[in-house]
């Protein structure tokens, strides 16, 4: 059940703000679900405000191929939130 103080504040918001709240909540849920799976960081590089990490990832399906990779990911902060983008098997010039 949603606490009354939260529901009262949400009821006063317009659709644009409600959409932002929904996206924020979806990201929180996604981050928490993904946080349960281990990640092995093999290499880390920083270019400006973006951090690139080479990781081996676990798919969570108990497959014999885990961990998968290594794959490169970009991490950066925007508006107080951490964003991630899959780069691929090779680190190439990327614009986030």
C-alpha positions in Angstrom: 0.0 0.0 0.0 1.3 3.5 -0.9 1.8 5.7 2.1 -0.9 8.4 2.3 1.6 11.3 2.2 3.0 10.0 -1.1 -0.4 9.4 -2.7 -1.5 12.9 -1.7 1.5 14.5 -3.3 1.2 12.4 -6.4 -2.5 13.3 -6.9 -1.5 16.9 -7.2 1.0 16.4 -10.0 0.4 16.7 -13.7 0.9 13.9 -16.2 4.5 15.0 -17.1 5.6 14.7 -13.5 3.8 11.4 -13.0 5.6 10.0 -16.1 8.9 11.1 -14.6 8.0 9.4 -11.3 7.0 6.3 -13.1 10.4 6.2 -15.0 12.2 6.8 -11.7 10.4 4.0 -10.0 11.0 1.6 -13.0 14.7 2.4 -12.8 14.8 1.8 -9.1 13.1 -1.6 -9.5 15.5 -2.5 -12.4 18.5 -1.5 -10.4 17.5 -3.5 -7.4 16.7 -6.6 -9.5 20.0 -6.4 -11.3 21.9 -5.7 -8.1 21.3 -9.4 -7.0 23.4 -10.7 -9.9 27.2 -10.7 -9.5 29.4 -8.7 -11.9 33.1 -9.3 -12.4 34.9 -6.0 -13.3 38.0 -6.8 -15.5 39.1 -3.3 -16.5 38.0 0.3 -15.8 38.7 3.5 -17.8 37.5 7.0 -17.3 37.0 9.6 -20.0 35.6 12.9 -18.8 32.5 12.2 -16.8 31.9 8.7 -18.3 33.4 5.6 -16.8 33.9 2.6 -19.0 34.0 -0.9 -17.4 34.7 -4.2 -19.0 32.6 -6.8 -17.1 31.8 -10.4 -17.1 28.0 -10.7 -16.3 25.8 -13.4 -14.9 22.5 -13.9 -16.7 20.7 -15.3 -13.7 19.5 -18.4 -15.7 21.9 -20.8 -14.1 23.4 -21.5 -17.5 26.7 -23.3 -18.0 28.1 -20.4 -19.9 28.1 -17.9 -17.0 29.7 -15.6 -16.6 29.3 -14.1 -20.1 31.5 -11.6 -21.7 33.6 -9.8 -21.2 31.5 -6.8 -22.4 32.1 -3.1 -22.2 29.6 -0.8 -20.5 29.5 3.0 -20.0 28.4 4.6 -16.8 27.6 8.2 -16.2 25.4 10.4 -13.9 22.7 12.7 -15.2 20.2 14.6 -13.1 21.4 12.7 -10.0 20.8 9.2 -11.5 23.3 6.7 -12.8 22.9 5.6 -16.3 24.4 2.6 -18.1 24.8 1.8 -21.7 26.0 -1.5 -23.2 29.0 -0.9 -25.6 29.9 -4.4 -26.8 32.8 -6.7 -26.8 35.2 -4.0 -28.0 35.6 -0.5 -26.6 35.3 1.9 -29.4 34.8 5.6 -29.5 31.3 6.2 -28.0 29.2 9.3 -27.5 26.9 8.9 -24.5 
